[in-house]
Amino acid sequence: MNASFRKICAVAVIALTSAAANAASVTVLTSFPKELTDVYKKAFEKMYPDTNVEFINKNTQAAVKLVNDAQLGHRPDVFWASAPDAFELMARNRLFEKAPETRNPAVPPKIGRYPMDDPDGFYYGQALSGYGIMWNKRYFQSNNLPVPSQWEDLAQPTYFGHVAMSSPSRSGTTHLTVETILQGEGWNYGWSQLLRIAGNCAVITERSFDVPDGVNKGKFGAGLVIDFFGLSGKYSGFPVDFVYPSTTAVVPASIAVIAGAKNPTDGKKFVAFALSRKGQELLLEPKISRIPVLPYGDLLDSVPGTYPNIFGVARRVKVTFNTNLAESRRLWVSTLFDKTITSLLPELQATTKSIHDAEKRLAESPNERALALLTRAREIAYAPVSLDPTSAQAKENSSQASGQDNKLTEETAQLWHAKARKNYKTAMELTYQAMLLITMKGS
């Protein structure tokens, strides 16, 4: 290598190093998977070659804590996630900076009866999400399973061991799914339905993504998921499909500039890009398969013909999602789920299996006393062990007991755990008695 060539190489290296050092950097805090963030990083950096995008991936609760704990001027620039209750909480705590110049005026003001953007202008809907059931068509065919259309279907005996879901404490999207069921069905029936579905589950997964991944690969037959998990599997070529139950909600996944960010100027550029037509079209890539907030007519021919008519779904759904309610009882709901379902899944599965088996035998050999025992077993096994903490009765009971509003303590959580375990044991004993009566009559 001659001296002249070495000099040219050295100058090139210095130039590249200087350009990298001078490049701006925008930091996006998100719960979204790498399949989505990689696409947006590449497209944004192509449009703004002097700006690098860095993504910090956290679940929703951890992301909110990170913003709260970070010093002003050192926070990430953009928050981008699915959880409307988290955005409501952060806006109320003034953790966002208004950025009206980033909004796309072509975005409708509402989806169904739900506002697309924060009324005070702190955050903006960027994609639309609903909650439902995805299933593997080959798995269903092999196991001779009927196609589900409602949450209640997954509680039926035929689905025992074929279902998967995550926990609301581990996943913001699962929390929204659970809250949708509770708000749509009411606290008591909603929890009964969740317990019966969970009793049919093969597993409560560590991460929300493990559910669609397992369904895509045929490890599970069906899963409770946010729609883009089901749609991305379908449009990426997996033998899966997705359905919105009638008890569902359609809400925006939102995006916002964080107050006290390191680089709010480029943060606003990223938000504006995500809301632009180009940013909306990226959502339609098969491995992402999210639903844009822009009307399909504004996206030319980018939308697949079989894509859900989300605005039509929003007009039909039974639930107008209440973000304040969801946020106010988030910890209560997630703790109750973990204490009565996640940590006691083997007991719940065994109880559910015994009830299914006894009901099948009872159908073959009717017995009134056995029927009464089984009815009681179901009531005990699938009853919520806690009142809705936002109900008047719960607040009155708490006030009388302690002189203050409902507070979740470790003692309360352990009491739920113990009560649920006792309920499953009692239900098993009643089911065993019922089986004895059926067997004695049959013999």
N, C-alpha and C positions, 0 to 999 in steps of 0.2 A: 504494500500500500504506500503510494508516494505521499509526500508532505502536503501537496495541494489537495489531494482527495481527503486526507485526514482532517485538513482545515475545514473543508466543506461539511464533512460529517459532524464535526464539533459545533459548527454554526447551526446546523439543523437541529441537533440535540438541544442546544441552548434555546433555540426558538420554540421548540415544542415544550420544553420545560417551562419557559416563560409564559406560553399560552395557557398551559394547564394551571399554573399558579394564579393567573389573572382571571381564569374562568369563574363565573358566578356559580353558586351552588344553592339549589332549592331542596329543602328537606320535607318529605311528605310522610306523615304519620298515618298508618292505615292498618286495617285488619284484613285487607284483601290479599289473595294469594299471588304468588310470583308470576303465574300465568297471565294475570292481568297487569301487574305493575311493570313487567318487562316490556310489554307492548306499548304502554304509555311512556315509559322512559325513552325508548327508541324513537317514537314519533315526536315527542316534545323536543328532544335533543337535536333531531333533524331540523325541526322548525327554528330552534334557538341554539345554534351550534356553540355559542359562547356560554351556555348555561348547562351545568350538570344536574341531574336529578338523583337524589339519594332517598331511598325508601326505608323507613323504620317500621317493621312489621310487629304489631302487638295486638292481642285481643282487646276488645273494646274497654273493659275495665282497667286493664294495665295502661292503655293509651291515655285514658282520662287522668289517671294518677300521674303519668309522666309529665303531662302538661301542667298539672297542678303543682308538681314539685319543682319544675324547672324555673330558674330565675328569669326575670324579664330581660329580653334581649338575647336569651340563649335557648329559647324554645324552638321546636320545629316550626316550619312555615305554614304547613297545610295539614288539616285533619280531614280524612276521607274514609267513611265507614257506612255501614248499613243501619246502625241502631238509632232510630229517631229519638228515643228517650235520652240517649247520651248527648245528642246535639241540643236537646231542650235544656238539659242540666247545664251544659257548658255555656250555652248562650245566656242563661239566667245568671251564671256566675261571671259573666263578662270575660270569658276566655277566648272569644272570637273578636275579630276586627271586621267592621262592616266594609264590604267591597262591592257596592252597587254597579260599578263599571264592569264587573266580570260577568254579570248576568246576561243570558241570552234572551232577548225579548220574544223570541219565537216559542219559548217554553210555555205551555198552558199554566194558568194560575193554580189549578187543582187537578188531582187525580181522584175521581169520584167526589167524595165530600172532604177529602183530605188536602190541606194546602201543600203545594209543591215546594214552596220556599218558606223560610221563617218570616212571619209577618213583620218582625222588626228589622229584617234584613241582615241578620248575622250569619246565615248559612243558606245554601241553595241546593235543591234537589238535582242530582246528577244522573241517577239511574233509578229504575223502578223495580220494586221487589214484592213478590207475594210468597206465600208459604204453602207447602203441599207435600205430596207423596211422589217419590220416584221409585220405579221398579225395573227389574231386569227381566226382559221378555223371555229370554231363554231359560232363566232360572224358574220363572213361573210356569213355563210349558213343561219343564222337566218334573216339577213338583205338583203339577196339576192344580195350580192356585188360580182363583178368580181375580180379575183385575180390580183393584180398589178404586173407589171414587170419593169416599168420605173417610174422615178420621176414624169413625166408628167401625168401619170395615176392618181396620188393623187390630181391633180388640177381639175379633171373632176367633174361635178355636182353630180354624184352618190355617191361621197365620202364626201359630205358636212356633217359636224358634226361627222364624223367617224374617224378622224385623230388626232394624237397628236405629238408634238415635243417639245424640250426644246429650250432655247435661247443660242446662242454662248457666251454670257457674263457669263452664269451660268455653262457652261460645255465645257471642252476642246474638248471632242469628238463631240459635236454638232458644235463647231466652225470648226472642220475639215470637217464635213459633209457639212456645208454651203459653206466653201471654195472650196470643191470638186465640188459642183454645179456651183459656180461662175467661177472657172477655166475651167470647162468642157464646160459650156454653154456660157461663156462670161458675162461680167458685166451686161449689160442691160437685156438680155434675162434671165440670171440667177436670177436677182432680181425679174423680172416679174414672173418667175416660183415659187420662194420662196413666193412671196406675194399671188399668187393664191392658193398655197398649204396651207399657213397659214390661208387664208380666209376660207378654209374648215376645219380647226382645231377646235376641241372642246375646247382645252386648250393649252397654252404654259406653260409647267410644270416648277416647281421650280428647279428640279434636273433632270439630264439626266436619272437617274435610274427610275424615276417615269414613263417614257414613256414605257419601256419594262414591268415594273411591272403592269401598267394599261392594256397593251395588253395581258399579261399572264392571268390576272384575268377577261378579257372580258369587262373591263371598256371602252376601246377604241378598234376600229377595227384594225387600222394600226398605225405604228409609224415609224419615221425616226430615225434609230439607227446605232451604230457601230455594226459590225457583231456578236461579242461575246455576246451581249445582246440577240439577236435573237437565236443564237445557244444554249446558256445556257438554255433558256426557252424550246426550242425544245427537247434537250437531258435530261432535268430534268422532262419531261413528260407532259408539258403543251401543249394544242392543238394549237400550233403556228408553223409558218414556216417563212423562211427568203429568200430574193432574192437580188442579187447584180444587180442594174441597169447597163446599158452599160456605163453611165456617172458616173463612180466611180473611186476610187484610192485604191491601195493596198500599204500600207506603214508599216514599223516596229514600234511597240511599243518598246521603248528602255530602257536601264538600264545603269547606270554610277556610278562611285565612285565620291563623291563630294570633291572638293578641300577644304582643311581646315577642314576636318571632325574630329570628336572626336576619331574615331576608324577606320582609313582607312584599317588597316590590316584585320580585320574581315569583313569590308565592301567588300573587294575584295573577301573574301571567299563566301559571299552571292551572289555576281555577278557571280562568277564562278559556284556556285551551280545552279543558275537560268538558266545558259546557258548549263549546263551539260545535258546528256540524261535524268537523273532522274528529273531534274528541268523542262525539256521540256515535259516529260510525264505527269507531274502534271497538265499542261495546259489542258489536255484532259479529266480531271474529269468533269462529266456532269454539275455540278453547276458552273464550270469555263468556259469550252468550248471555249478556245482561240486556235488560230492556231499556232503551233510551227514554229520556224525558221528552225529547223532541217527538212530535207526531211523526208517524211512519211516512206520511206524505212529504215531509221535509227532508227525507233521507234518500230520495231518488229510488233506485232499484236495489238498495243495499239489504233490505229486510227480506229474509227467507219467507216464502209463501206460507209455510206452516208455523211461523212464529205466533205466539199467543197474542190475541187482541187484548192487551192489558187494560185499556180503557173500558172495554166491554166487561172484562172480569171485574173491574172496580165498581161498575154499576150494579153488578149482580151480588156482590159479597154481602154477608150479613154483619160484618164487623167494621165499625168506624173506629180505628185504633186510637186508644186514649194514651198518649205518651206520658202524660202526668201521672196517671194511675200506674203505668208500667214502671216508671222511674221510682215512684214512691215506695213500691213494694219489691223492687228488684232483689235486694239481699234476702228478704223473707222468702220469696218464691224459690230462688236458687238454693238456699240452705235447706228449705223444706224438701225440695226434690232430691238433694244429695243425701239427706238423713233418712228419707223413707224409700228411696228408689236406688240411687247409685250405690250406696254402701250396703244395701240389703237386697241387691238384685238376686242372688241365689235363692234366698228365702221367698222373694216375690215370685220368681220363676216356678219354684216347686209348688207354691200355693196355687198359682194359676194353672199349672199342669194338672194338679189333683182335682181342681174344680172342673176343668174341661173334661177330664176322664170320667168323673162322676156324672156329669150332665149327659155325656154320651150313653153311659150305662142306664141312666134314668129314662132316656128317650126310648130305649129298647125294652125297659121293664119298669113302667110307671109305679110310683109309690108316693103317696101323699106326705107321709112323715119324712121321707128322704127329701122330697121337694122342699119342704119347710126348712129342713136343716141346711140344704144347699143355698136356699134363698138367704138365710141368715149368714152363712159363710161368705157369700158374695158381698153382702152389706158391710160386714166387718172388714174384710180384706181390702175393699176398694173405697173405704170412707176416708176423707182427708182428716188428718190428726190435728189440724189447726183451722181456726176461723180465718177468713180474709182479714188481714190486719187493718184494712181501710174501712171495714164495716163498722156500723154504729155499735153493734153488739160486742165486737172485739174491743173497741175503744172503751166501752162502758165496763166490761169485765176487767180490763187492765187497770182502769182508773180506780175501781173499787179495791183491787188487790194491792196496788202499789202507790196510788195517788198521783200517777202520771200516765201519759200516753203510752201506747204499745211500744215496747222496746225489745229488740231481739238480743237475747243473751245466750252464752254458751250453755247455760243450764236449760234454757228453753229448747235449744236445738237437741240436746241430749235426751230430754223428755220426749221429743218427737220420735227420735230414733228408738227409744225403748218402747214407746206405745205402738209404733208400726210393727216392730218385731213381735210384740205380744199379739197384735191383731192377726199377723200372718200365722202364728202358731195356733191361735184359737180357731181360725178359719180352717186350717189343716185338720184339726181335731174334729170339727163339725163335719167336714167332708168325709173323713174316715168313718164316722158314725153313719152317715148317709150311705156310703158304699156297703157297709155291713148290712144295713136294712135291705138294700137292693139285692145283694148277694144271697141273703137268707131267703128272700122271697123267690129269687130265681131258682134256688136249690129245692 
